């Protein structure tokens, strides 16, 4: 995957940008923090560039919420006739000028970029060794907690704590409210699946510190972005 031409080339670009950010931040933060701060800064820059896709996702989410009552009625009316149910659902989406996958496409568009960014921080391609040999608060960015990292273990504990808090907040304020507005959803099943948010905590224990910092910055940004956009993006037709 990481050897795929476009992704490998993008990782090279990200690596160059990261090196520049590290050099720029060193006079401001000192060598103790510069490398880790650069990882977080690069993550924020990329997530900011992806903001229009986030807006599109929230807009589609609000559109689905508006259609939820109509879809629930259609489901109840045609629950014994799958073919008629599918046709009626298509009519509802067509009248609204949207589709059931409208909110998925912006998310899919982000995947190659997120893969490249994550690949950079786990050292998935040659040439990233210099990045992972740098330190953040005395810990090499290439060190892992599961690998018995030497240095300040408190750094890893802090990373895991931040990820746990973000996962809890994401489940509480994003996932569960979304389930409540989904017609036909099975709350117990969805509630169980919503705990998958906490897998980032497990992952962070096994990946390099650089990837852990990336996960902290990326998930925290995604949570904040979703909560803010839900307030500021207007409801379609509103």
DOBA-493182 format. One record per residue: residue in one letter; x, y, z of N, C-alpha, C in turn. Coordinates in pm, 1 decimal, decimal comma. Layout:
<nodes>
   residuo     n_east    n_north       n_up    ca_east   ca_north      ca_up     c_east    c_north       c_up
         a          X          Y          Z          X          Y          Z          X          Y          Z
...
</nodes>
This chain:
<nodes>
   residuo     n_east    n_north       n_up    ca_east   ca_north      ca_up     c_east    c_north       c_up
         x       82,9     -121,2        0,0        0,0        0,0        0,0       86,5      126,5        0,0
         x      186,8      127,6       88,1      270,8      247,1       98,3      371,0      258,5      -15,9
         x      384,6      150,4      -94,2      472,3      156,7     -210,8      396,5      203,1     -334,7
         x      265,7      218,3     -323,8      186,3      269,0     -435,7      233,1      409,5     -470,3
         x      263,5      431,8     -597,6      326,9      554,3     -644,0      276,0      684,1     -584,6
         x      147,1      717,1     -602,8       96,0      845,1     -551,6      108,3      857,7     -400,5
         x       81,9      748,8     -327,1       90,5      755,5     -181,5      235,1      772,7     -137,2
         x      327,7      697,6     -200,8      470,0      709,5     -167,0      520,8      850,8     -195,1
         x      476,5      907,6     -307,4      519,1     1043,5     -342,6      464,8     1144,6     -242,8
         x      340,8     1124,2     -201,1      281,3     1216,1     -104,7      351,4     1206,7       30,2
         x      392,4     1086,1       68,5      466,3     1069,0      193,3      598,3     1145,1      186,8
         x      663,1     1141,8       70,1      787,8     1217,5       52,7      763,7     1367,0       73,8
         x      653,5     1416,6       18,5      620,3     1558,3       34,3      595,3     1589,9      181,9
         x      518,3     1504,3      248,1      489,4     1525,2      389,9      616,9     1521,8      473,4
         x      709,0     1431,6      437,6      835,4     1421,9      509,7      915,5     1550,7      498,4
         x      915,9     1608,9      378,2      987,2     1735,5      357,0      923,8     1848,1      438,1
         x      791,9     1854,1      435,1      721,0     1957,6      511,6      748,6     1941,0      660,7
         x      751,2     1816,2      706,9      776,8     1790,5      848,2      916,4     1837,4      888,9
         x     1014,4     1812,8      802,5     1151,1     1857,5      831,8     1157,7     2009,6      841,1
         x     1087,3     2077,2      750,6     1084,7     2223,6      752,9     1018,6     2274,1      880,8
         x      907,4     2212,0      918,5      837,5     2252,7     1040,5      925,1     2232,5     1163,9
         x      999,0     2122,5     1166,0     1088,1     2096,3     1279,2     1193,6     2205,0     1291,2
         x     1252,4     2244,0     1177,0     1353,7     2350,2     1177,7     1294,3     2483,3     1223,3
         x     1171,9     2510,5     1178,9     1107,9     2637,4     1215,8     1070,4     2642,3     1364,0
         x     1031,2     2528,0     1417,6      984,3     2524,2     1555,7     1097,7     2513,2     1657,7
         x     1213,6     2466,8     1613,7     1324,6     2447,4     1707,5     1361,7     2574,2     1784,2
         x     1373,7     2691,5     1717,3     1405,9     2813,0     1794,4     1295,7     2852,6     1892,6
         x     1172,1     2810,9     1864,7     1059,4     2850,5     1949,5     1038,2     2754,3     2065,8
         x     1055,0     2625,6     2040,3     1023,8     2525,5     2142,4     1146,8     2457,2     2200,4
         x     1260,7     2470,7     2131,2     1379,9     2399,0     2173,9     1380,1     2258,5     2117,3
         x     1494,1     2195,8     2119,8     1505,4     2061,6     2062,0     1425,7     1957,6     2140,1
         x     1395,0     1986,5     2264,3     1321,7     1890,6     2346,6     1179,9     1867,3     2294,6
         x     1119,5     1970,8     2234,2      980,1     1963,1     2191,3      960,2     1973,3     2040,8
         x     1060,1     2021,3     1968,6     1041,1     2058,8     1828,1      988,5     1945,1     1741,6
         x     1047,5     1827,0     1750,7     1007,4     1717,2     1662,9      863,3     1676,0     1687,2
         x      825,6     1660,7     1813,5      687,6     1624,2     1845,4      590,1     1734,0     1807,7
         x      629,3     1858,7     1832,7      543,1     1971,6     1795,4      522,9     1976,7     1645,0
         x      626,1     1940,4     1568,7      615,8     1939,9     1422,6      517,1     1833,2     1375,9
         x      518,1     1717,1     1441,7      422,0     1611,1     1408,7      279,4     1661,9     1428,3
         x      256,9     1727,6     1541,6      123,1     1779,7     1570,6       86,2     1891,2     1473,2
         x      181,9     1979,3     1443,2      155,2     2090,8     1352,0      121,5     2039,9     1211,8
         x      195,8     1940,5     1164,1      168,3     1885,8     1030,8       29,8     1822,0     1026,8
         x       -4,9     1751,8     1133,1     -137,2     1690,0     1139,6     -246,9     1795,5     1133,0
         x     -229,8     1903,8     1206,9     -329,3     2011,8     1207,8     -338,8     2077,0     1070,2
         x     -225,7     2096,8     1004,0     -226,0     2158,3      870,8     -304,2     2071,8      772,5
         x     -276,4     1941,1      774,0     -345,3     1850,9      681,3     -494,0     1846,4      712,0
         x     -529,8     1837,6      840,3     -670,4     1833,4      876,7     -741,9     1963,3      839,4
         x     -671,8     2075,1      846,2     -730,5     2202,8      805,9     -759,3     2203,8      655,8
         x     -666,7     2149,2      577,3     -687,1     2142,1      432,9     -804,4     2051,3      396,5
         x     -834,0     1955,2      484,1     -944,8     1862,4      459,2    -1078,0     1915,5      512,1
         x    -1076,6     2035,1      567,9    -1197,0     2091,1      629,0    -1317,4     2096,9      534,8
         x    -1300,8     2133,9      406,9    -1418,4     2135,4      318,2    -1488,5     1999,3      309,2
         x    -1411,6     1891,0      316,8    -1472,6     1758,3      314,5    -1550,5     1734,0      443,0
         x    -1500,1     1786,6      554,9    -1572,5     1775,6      680,3    -1704,4     1850,8      676,1
         x    -1703,2     1967,0      613,1    -1826,7     2045,0      597,3    -1928,0     1966,1      515,3
         x    -1881,4     1903,4      407,5    -1970,3     1824,4      322,1    -2030,4     1707,3      399,5
         x    -1950,4     1643,7      486,0    -2001,4     1533,3      566,0    -2110,6     1578,4      662,0
         x    -2088,4     1689,1      729,8    -2187,1     1738,2      825,6    -2314,2     1782,7      753,8
         x    -2298,1     1845,5      638,4    -2415,8     1887,5      561,5    -2500,4     1765,1      522,7
         x    -2431,6     1658,6      478,8    -2502,5     1536,5      442,0    -2567,0     1471,8      564,1
         x    -2499,0     1479,3      677,1    -2552,6     1424,5      801,7    -2682,8     1495,6      839,8
         x    -2683,8     1627,8      826,6    -2804,9     1704,1      858,3    -2916,5     1674,7      758,2
         x    -2878,9     1651,3      633,6    -2978,4     1617,0      533,0    -3043,4     1482,7      566,8
         x    -2961,9     1387,5      611,8    -3016,2     1256,6      649,3    -3110,0     1269,2      770,0
         x    -3074,6     1357,3      863,9    -3159,9     1377,0      981,6    -3296,6     1432,4      941,0
         x    -3298,4     1520,8      840,6    -3424,9     1575,8      792,0    -3509,5     1468,1      724,7
         x    -3441,0     1374,7      657,4    -3512,4     1270,3      584,0    -3552,6     1153,3      673,1
         x    -3497,0     1147,3      792,9    -3520,7     1032,7      881,0    -3669,0     1004,2      904,9
         x    -3752,2     1104,2      936,8    -3895,3     1075,1      959,3    -3962,8     1017,3      834,2
         x    -3930,8     1073,1      716,7    -3990,9     1021,9      592,1    -3947,8      878,8      566,4
         x    -3818,6      851,8      587,9    -3767,9      716,8      564,1    -3828,8      617,5      661,6
         x    -3853,7      662,2      784,7    -3915,9      574,0      884,0    -4058,2      537,5      841,9
         x    -4131,9      635,2      790,1    -4268,8      608,3      743,2    -4267,5      513,7      624,0
         x    -4174,7      536,4      532,6    -4163,0      449,5      415,1    -4129,5      306,9      458,3
         x    -4042,0      293,5      554,2    -4001,1      161,4      601,9    -4119,3       89,2      666,0
         x    -4197,9      162,3      741,6    -4314,0      102,3      806,5    -4420,2       63,0      704,1
         x    -4437,9      146,9      602,7    -4542,7      124,4      502,5    -4510,4        5,8      412,0
         x    -4382,4      -12,6      379,7    -4345,3     -115,3      280,8    -4254,0     -223,3      339,5
         x    -4259,2     -244,8      470,4    -4165,9     -339,0      532,4    -4185,8     -482,4      482,9
         x    -4303,7     -512,4      428,0    -4327,7     -646,8      375,9    -4295,2     -662,0      229,5
         x    -4250,5     -552,8      166,4    -4222,0     -555,6       22,4    -4087,0     -490,1       -3,2
         x    -3978,7     -566,3       -0,1    -3843,9     -509,7      -15,0    -3824,9     -428,5     -141,8
         x    -3879,2     -475,7     -251,8    -3861,5     -404,6     -378,8    -3931,2     -269,0     -374,8
         x    -4052,6     -267,5     -324,6    -4125,8     -139,4     -316,3    -4059,7      -47,5     -214,6
         x    -4006,7     -105,3     -106,5    -3938,4      -25,1       -5,9    -3817,3       44,0      -66,1
         x    -3737,6      -30,3     -143,0    -3618,5       27,8     -205,1    -3656,7      138,6     -302,1
         x    -3760,2      116,6     -381,0    -3804,3      217,8     -475,7    -3853,7      343,3     -404,1
         x    -3927,3      324,6     -294,8    -3979,9      438,6     -219,3    -3865,6      516,9     -154,5
         x    -3765,8      446,7     -104,6    -3650,5      514,7      -45,0    -3577,2      596,9     -150,1
         x    -3563,2      542,3     -268,4    -3498,7      616,4     -377,1    -3576,0      742,8     -410,8
         x    -3708,2      733,0     -406,8    -3790,7      850,0     -435,2    -3768,7      959,5     -331,2
         x    -3758,6      919,7     -204,6    -3735,9     1017,2      -97,1    -3602,7     1088,5     -118,0
         x    -3497,7     1011,8     -147,7    -3365,6     1071,8     -169,8    -3365,3     1159,1     -295,0
         x    -3435,0     1114,0     -400,3    -3438,3     1190,9     -524,9    -3507,3     1325,1     -504,9
         x    -3616,4     1325,5     -428,7    -3687,9     1450,0     -402,4    -3601,5     1548,7     -324,0
         x    -3515,1     1494,7     -239,0    -3428,0     1580,9     -157,6    -3300,0     1618,3     -231,3
         x    -3277,2     1557,9     -348,5    -3157,2     1587,6     -424,8    -3030,6     1534,0     -362,1
         x    -3042,3     1420,9     -294,1    -2925,8     1360,8     -229,4    -2931,8     1209,6     -245,7
         x    -2844,9     1137,5     -175,6    -2842,6      992,6     -183,5    -2793,2      933,7      -53,5
         x    -2812,1      803,2      -33,0    -2772,5      740,8       93,3    -2621,8      741,5      117,4
         x    -2543,3      757,2       10,9    -2398,1      756,7       24,8    -2337,3      896,5       21,6
         x    -2422,3      998,2       23,6    -2372,6     1135,5       10,8    -2271,6     1171,2      118,6
         x    -2293,1     1122,7      241,3    -2201,0     1155,3      349,4    -2076,7     1069,3      351,6
         x    -2080,6      958,6      275,6    -1966,1      866,3      275,8    -1855,7      911,1      181,2
         x    -1893,5      971,7       69,9    -1794,2     1007,4      -32,1    -1686,0     1103,0       19,6
         x    -1721,7     1208,9       94,7    -1615,1     1295,1      148,6    -1520,1     1219,5      239,7
         x    -1575,3     1124,3      316,9    -1491,1     1045,3      404,8    -1396,1      956,4      326,3
         x    -1445,1      896,9      219,0    -1360,8      810,8      135,4    -1249,3      890,8       69,1
         x    -1279,7     1015,6       34,4    -1179,9     1100,0      -31,1    -1062,2     1130,7       60,8
         x    -1087,2     1126,5      192,0     -980,8     1156,5      288,2     -887,4     1038,1      311,7
         x     -932,5      917,9      280,0     -857,9      797,1      317,2     -714,8      794,8      264,1
         x     -689,9      821,5      133,8     -550,5      816,5       86,0     -458,7      914,2      159,5
         x     -511,6     1032,2      193,3     -430,7     1132,6      262,6     -399,6     1087,4      404,4
         x     -499,7     1033,0      472,0     -479,9      985,0      608,4     -383,3      867,2      610,6
         x     -393,4      779,4      511,4     -302,7      665,1      501,2     -158,4      712,6      484,5
         x     -138,8      810,6      397,9       -3,5      863,0      374,7       51,9      927,8      500,8
         x      -30,3     1005,1      570,3       15,2     1073,5      691,6       51,6      972,0      799,3
         x      -33,0      871,1      816,4       -5,2      767,3      915,4      119,0      687,5      876,6
         x      134,5      659,7      747,2      251,5      586,4      700,0      381,4      659,1      729,0
         x      377,7      790,3      719,5      496,7      869,7      749,8      537,3      850,4      895,4
         x      439,6      849,3      984,5      469,7      846,1     1126,9      499,8      707,4     1181,9
         x      473,0      603,1     1103,0      511,9      468,9     1147,5      637,4      422,3     1075,2
         x      694,7      510,9      991,3      816,7      474,8      919,7      793,9      367,1      816,6
         x      681,3      375,8      744,2      644,4      270,4      650,4      725,4      271,5      521,6
         x      794,7      378,9      494,3      874,1      387,4      370,6     1017,0      426,2      405,6
         x     1111,0      389,4      318,0     1251,0      426,5      341,9     1267,2      578,4      346,8
         x     1361,5      622,7      428,1     1389,5      765,8      435,5     1325,7      834,9      552,9
         x     1244,8      759,4      631,5     1180,3      821,6      747,4     1255,1      790,5      877,0
         x     1366,5      719,7      864,7     1442,5      682,7      983,9     1492,6      803,3     1061,6
         x     1532,2      908,6      989,6     1582,0     1028,8     1056,8     1473,2     1092,2     1142,2
         x     1350,1     1093,6     1089,9     1237,4     1146,6     1166,5     1219,9     1068,5     1296,5
         x     1215,3      936,6     1286,5     1186,4      854,3     1402,9     1301,9      848,0     1501,7
         x     1420,2      892,8     1461,4     1533,7      894,1     1553,8     1536,7     1020,8     1639,8
         x     1455,7     1119,2     1603,2     1447,6     1241,4     1682,8     1367,7     1215,1     1810,3
         x     1381,2     1304,5     1906,2     1317,4     1280,9     2035,3     1213,5     1387,6     2068,7
         x     1120,6     1348,6     2153,9     1018,5     1439,2     2207,4     1012,7     1415,3     2357,5
         x     1050,5     1515,5     2435,1     1056,6     1504,3     2581,2     1144,7     1386,8     2623,7
         x     1251,4     1368,0     2548,8     1347,9     1265,1     2585,1     1317,4     1126,0     2533,3
         x     1211,2     1109,9     2456,1     1173,4      978,8     2402,8     1184,5      982,2     2250,9
         x     1248,6      881,1     2192,5     1258,9      874,6     2047,0     1120,1      861,0     1985,1
         x     1098,6      931,3     1874,2      968,9      924,6     1806,8      942,5      785,7     1749,5
         x     1048,2      706,7     1732,1     1030,7      571,7     1680,1     1010,0      467,6     1788,6
         x     1016,7      508,3     1916,0     1001,0      414,1     2027,1      853,8      378,6     2046,2
         x      830,1      257,9     2097,7      693,7      213,9     2126,6      682,7      173,0     2273,2
         x      565,9      189,1     2329,3      544,5      149,7     2467,8      552,3       -1,6     2482,5
         x      490,8      -73,8     2388,0      491,3     -219,9     2394,5      631,1     -276,1     2375,0
         x      716,9     -201,5     2307,2      852,0     -247,2     2282,3      947,8     -217,0     2395,6
         x      894,4     -174,4     2509,3      978,2     -144,2     2624,4     1061,3      -20,2     2604,2
         x      995,9       87,1     2559,4     1066,4      211,7     2530,3     1139,0      263,3     2653,5
         x     1259,3      308,6     2629,4     1334,4      370,8     2737,6     1305,0      520,5     2737,9
         x     1331,0      586,1     2849,2     1306,8      729,0     2855,6     1185,6      759,9     2940,8
         x     1121,0      869,6     2910,0     1010,1      918,8     2990,3      880,3      847,0     2952,5
         x      845,3      742,8     3027,8      724,3      665,6     2999,4      599,5      750,2     3020,3
         x      612,9      857,0     3098,4      499,2      946,0     3122,0      445,0     1001,7     2991,5
         x      530,7     1017,6     2892,1      487,1     1068,3     2762,1      385,5      972,8     2700,5
         x      414,9      843,2     2705,2      322,2      744,5     2650,1      193,1      740,4     2730,6
         x      204,1      750,4     2862,6       84,8      750,1     2947,7       -5,1      868,5     2912,4
         x       56,6      983,8     2890,1      -20,3     1103,2     2854,1      -89,8     1085,0     2719,4
         x      -18,8     1025,5     2623,3      -77,8     1000,4     2490,9     -199,0      908,6     2503,7
         x     -184,4      799,3     2578,8     -294,8      705,5     2596,0     -412,0      771,1     2668,6
         x     -382,3      856,9     2767,3     -488,5      924,6     2841,7     -567,1     1020,1     2751,6
         x     -495,3     1095,3     2669,9     -562,1     1187,9     2577,8     -651,2     1111,1     2480,1
         x     -598,9     1002,4     2425,3     -677,5      922,8     2330,9     -801,8      864,4     2397,1
         x     -788,9      821,1     2522,7     -903,8      765,2     2593,7    -1011,6      871,5     2616,2
         x     -970,0      991,0     2655,1    -1066,0     1099,7     2678,1    -1134,9     1138,8     2547,8
         x    -1058,4     1149,2     2440,1    -1116,4     1185,9     2310,2    -1212,6     1077,5     2262,9
         x    -1175,3      950,6     2281,8    -1263,2      841,0     2240,8    -1394,6      844,5     2319,6
         x    -1384,6      869,7     2449,6    -1506,8      880,2     2531,3    -1594,9      994,6     2482,9
         x    -1534,2     1110,6     2459,9    -1610,6     1227,6     2416,2    -1671,4     1204,9     2278,2
         x    -1597,5     1139,9     2191,9    -1647,6     1113,1     2056,9    -1768,3     1019,2     2062,9
         x    -1759,7      918,2     2147,6    -1872,1      825,9     2162,3    -1992,7      897,5     2222,5
         x    -1966,2      977,6     2324,6    -2075,9     1042,6     2398,5    -2143,2     1153,1     2318,7
         x    -2064,3     1233,0     2248,6    -2119,5     1353,5     2185,9    -2135,0     1345,2     2034,0
         x    -2078,5     1241,2     1972,0    -2089,4     1228,8     1826,2    -2161,7     1101,1     1785,9
         x    -2111,3      985,3     1830,2    -2164,9      858,5     1783,4    -2305,7      830,2     1834,9
         x    -2326,0      841,2     1965,9    -2457,2      808,9     2022,1    -2567,6      903,3     1974,7
         x    -2544,3     1035,8     1969,4    -2647,9     1123,9     1912,9    -2679,9     1090,7     1767,4
         x    -2578,5     1046,6     1692,4    -2600,8     1009,6     1553,1    -2690,5      886,2     1545,2
         x    -2670,5      790,5     1636,3    -2751,5      668,6     1637,6    -2896,6      699,8     1670,5
         x    -2916,6      795,0     1759,5    -3053,2      831,8     1799,2    -3131,7      889,7     1682,3
         x    -3060,1      949,9     1586,6    -3128,5     1010,6     1472,5    -3134,2      921,4     1350,7
         x    -3093,1      793,7     1366,6    -3092,3      701,7     1252,9    -3214,4      612,0     1257,7
         x    -3301,1      618,6     1155,9    -3421,2      535,3     1157,0    -3386,0      388,3     1145,5
         x    -3452,4      305,7     1228,0    -3431,4      162,6     1218,5    -3303,3      114,3     1283,3
         x    -3228,9      200,9     1348,0    -3103,2      159,8     1410,6    -3131,4       73,7     1532,8
         x    -3041,3      -19,6     1559,9    -3054,4     -104,2     1678,5    -2964,5      -46,7     1786,8
         x    -3020,3       27,9     1882,0    -2939,4       96,2     1983,0    -2839,0        6,3     2054,8
         x    -2878,1     -115,9     2101,6    -2779,8     -198,7     2172,4    -2659,2     -231,8     2084,6
         x    -2686,5     -270,4     1958,1    -2576,9     -305,6     1868,6    -2490,8     -184,5     1838,7
         x    -2554,4      -72,5     1808,3    -2478,6       47,8     1777,4    -2399,9       93,6     1898,7
         x    -2458,8       81,1     2016,5    -2390,0      120,3     2138,6    -2263,7       39,0     2159,3
         x    -2270,2      -91,1     2128,6    -2152,3     -176,5     2142,0    -2046,2     -138,8     2040,3
         x    -2088,9     -114,4     1917,0    -1993,5      -78,0     1812,0    -1927,5       56,3     1840,3
         x    -1999,1      143,5     1910,2    -1943,9      276,3     1937,1    -1819,9      269,0     2026,0
         x    -1802,0      157,4     2096,2    -1682,8      142,7     2180,5    -1557,2      117,1     2098,5
         x    -1574,3       95,4     1968,2    -1458,2       78,4     1882,0    -1371,5      203,9     1879,6
         x    -1428,7      316,4     1922,7    -1351,6      440,2     1931,5    -1227,1      421,6     2018,0
         x    -1235,6      331,3     2113,6    -1126,3      312,9     2209,2    -1012,5      226,6     2153,5
         x    -1028,6      173,7     2031,4     -919,6       94,8     1973,2     -795,4      180,8     1949,4
         x     -812,9      312,5     1935,1     -697,1      399,1     1915,1     -603,4      393,9     2035,8
         x     -659,8      371,6     2153,6     -577,7      362,5     2274,8     -487,8      239,2     2266,9
         x     -544,8      127,8     2220,2     -467,9        4,2     2206,8     -361,6       19,4     2098,6
         x     -401,7       76,3     1985,1     -308,6       94,7     1874,4     -188,7      178,3     1916,9
         x     -214,6      284,9     1992,8     -107,6      376,8     2033,6       -2,3      309,1     2120,9
         x      -37,9      198,6     2184,7       58,2      128,0     2269,4      157,9       47,2     2186,5
         x      126,1       24,7     2058,7      210,2      -61,0     1975,8      280,3       12,8     1861,3
         x      234,1      133,1     1829,8      295,0      207,7     1718,7      398,3      306,0     1773,7
         x      485,9      358,2     1687,4      584,6      456,7     1733,6      518,7      578,8     1797,7
         x      592,8      643,9     1883,8      541,3      763,3     1952,3      493,4      867,6     1851,9
         x      563,9      881,2     1739,2      522,4      978,4     1637,1      380,1      950,7     1591,1
         x      347,5      822,1     1571,1      212,0      786,0     1529,4      112,6      810,4     1641,6
         x      154,7      789,8     1767,3       67,2      817,3     1880,0       32,9      964,2     1890,8
         x      133,4     1050,4     1869,9      107,9     1195,1     1871,1       14,3     1233,6     1757,4
         x       35,2     1170,3     1642,0      -53,3     1195,6     1528,1     -197,0     1156,8     1561,8
         x     -215,3     1039,1     1622,6     -349,8      994,2     1657,6     -415,8     1090,4     1756,3
         x     -338,0     1139,5     1853,0     -392,0     1237,3     1949,0     -440,7     1363,0     1877,4
         x     -353,3     1418,7     1794,6     -387,1     1543,0     1725,9     -502,3     1523,2     1628,3
         x     -499,4     1412,9     1554,6     -600,1     1389,8     1451,0     -737,9     1362,4     1510,5
         x     -744,4     1275,0     1612,0     -874,4     1242,5     1671,1     -932,3     1360,6     1748,5
         x     -846,6     1435,5     1816,6     -894,3     1553,7     1889,8     -946,9     1658,1     1791,6
         x     -874,3     1677,7     1681,2     -918,8     1773,1     1579,9    -1052,1     1727,9     1520,0
         x    -1062,3     1598,4     1486,2    -1184,8     1546,7     1425,3    -1304,1     1566,0     1517,9
         x    -1284,6     1542,8     1647,7    -1392,8     1562,5     1744,1    -1435,0     1708,7     1749,8
         x    -1337,8     1796,9     1766,1    -1369,9     1938,9     1772,3    -1434,2     1989,1     1643,8
         x    -1380,8     1943,0     1530,9    -1436,1     1983,9     1401,6    -1581,7     1943,5     1389,4
         x    -1612,2     1819,6     1426,0    -1749,4     1770,7     1414,2    -1844,3     1851,4     1503,5
         x    -1804,2     1876,0     1626,7    -1891,3     1948,5     1719,7    -1914,9     2092,2     1675,2
         x    -1809,7     2156,5     1623,8    -1823,7     2295,3     1578,9    -1906,5     2303,2     1451,2
         x    -1877,3     2215,4     1355,4    -1948,6     2220,9     1228,0    -2096,7     2189,0     1243,5
         x    -2128,9     2102,6     1337,8    -2270,6     2073,6     1361,4    -2346,6     2197,8     1405,6
         x    -2275,0     2291,4     1465,2    -2339,9     2415,0     1510,7    -2342,2     2522,0     1402,8
         x    -2237,0     2530,3     1322,5    -2224,5     2643,3     1230,3    -2272,1     2612,7     1087,8
         x    -2272,5     2484,4     1048,8    -2319,5     2451,3      913,8    -2471,6     2457,4      914,1
         x    -2530,3     2537,6      826,1    -2677,3     2551,6      825,9    -2746,7     2423,8      782,2
         x    -2863,9     2401,2      837,5    -2944,7     2286,9      797,4    -2998,6     2310,0      656,5
         x    -2987,3     2211,8      566,6    -3038,4     2228,7      430,2    -3184,0     2271,6      429,1
         x    -3211,9     2378,4      357,9    -3346,7     2428,8      349,2    -3389,5     2513,2      467,1
         x    -3290,0     2533,2      562,5    -3323,2     2608,0      682,1    -3303,6     2756,5      665,1
</nodes>
